[in-house]
Amino acid sequence: MVHMAQIMLYQYTIGSCRCCTSRQRFVLLQGGYDLTVGTSEHGSVTLAAELQLPRFQHLLVAFGGPKGLEDAFQRDPAVSVTRPLDPNDAFHIYINTCPDQGSRTIRTEEAVLISMSYLQPAMRAAAGRT
């Protein structure tokens, strides 16, 4: 028998932004997000079972296009050529959710499923559920 208290539902919204550095980049949710995660093949590598997230109320997971988040930050017109913005500085956590992926790119719809599966154990633990 499954008790309702044991069920954790995830709701997500997909959005896009034209400018990575805009103050409006994380406003899909009024009030903002208390935890932001950037995903990239250049992010830090941590086993899913070892990943720990701080407690959060609202989580934003960002995905880049075919050339990744790094390319999006480099092409951002608001970023200075002399002082480029490092994606490591733009997110609370910057990780590789698919280490040893074996291909140059992963389609966004695949990356969403892979990343949410990768993040689920840490999300559940951060919410106090195992």
N, C-alpha and C positions, 0 to 999 in steps of 0.2 A: 504494500500500500504506500502510495506517495502522498506525503503531507504537503499542503500548499506552501508551507514555510520553507520547504526544501527546494522549491522550484525557483530558479533565477532566470528571469527573462531579460534578453538584451534587445534594445531597440536601437536602430541606427538610422542615420540620415546621411545621404551622400550629397556632397556639395563640391563646388569648385571655386577657386579664387584666381583672379588674374594676376595678383601681386602678392608674393610671399611675405613681403615686409609690411604690408598695409596693416594699420591698426585694426582694420576690420577683418583680418584673416581668420580669426577664431571666433566669429560672432554668429555661427550657425545656431548657437544656443544663447539666449539672452542671459547675461550675467557671466558668460564665458565658461571656460573649462579649468578645472583645478589640476588636471594632469593631461599633458600632451605627449604623444609618442610619434616620432618620425620613423619611418621604415625605409631602409635602403640596404643594398648589398654592401655599402661602405660603413654601415652602422656597426656598433660593437656586437660581438658574437657571444651569446649566453645561451646555454641549454634552456629549453622551455621549462624544465623541471626545476632549474635553479634561479629563474627570473623572479625577482621580488618587486612588486609595485607598492608604492605607498597607498594608504587609504585615499579614496577619491569618491567624489559625488558624480562628476561628469568627466568622461574621458574622450579625448579627441585622438584618433589615429590618422596620420597623414601619409599619403602615398604619392609618389611622383609619377610623372609620365614615363614614356619608354626610356628616356635618358636619366630618370631618377630625380630625386629632390635636389641634388647638387646642381643639376642643369637648370632647374626651375629657379634656384636662388641666383645663379650666375646670370640668367636672362632677365631677372627682375630689374626694371628700369630705375627703381628707387635705391638699388644697391650701388654703392660707389665702386668704381673700377679699382681705385687705390685701396679700398678697405672692404673687401667682399665679406658677406655674411656667411659664417659657417653654420650649416644646419645643426651641428652639435650644440650651438648656442641658441637655436630657435626653439628647441623642444626640451622638455624635462628629461626625456629618455630618447636616445637615438640608437635604434637596434636593427640588426639583420635578422628578420624573422624566417629566413629561408637560407641558412648557410649551406654551402656546397650545392647551390641550385643547379649547376650543370648546364645552364643556358644563359645567354647574355641578358635577356629580358624575361619578365613574367608579366602576363597580361593583368591589368588591374583587377578584373573580376576573379582571377585566380589568386592574386595577391591578397584580396580581401578575405577569402576563405582560408588561405594558408595562415595569414597573420592572426585572424581571430581564433583559429584553432591553437596557434602557438601561444597567444596571450591568455586564453581561457583559464588555465590553471592559476596563473598569477592574479587574474581578475577575481576569480572566486576566493582566493586566499585574502586579497585586499579587502574583499567584502565580508570577510569573516566566515566564509563557507569553504569547505574542502570537497 
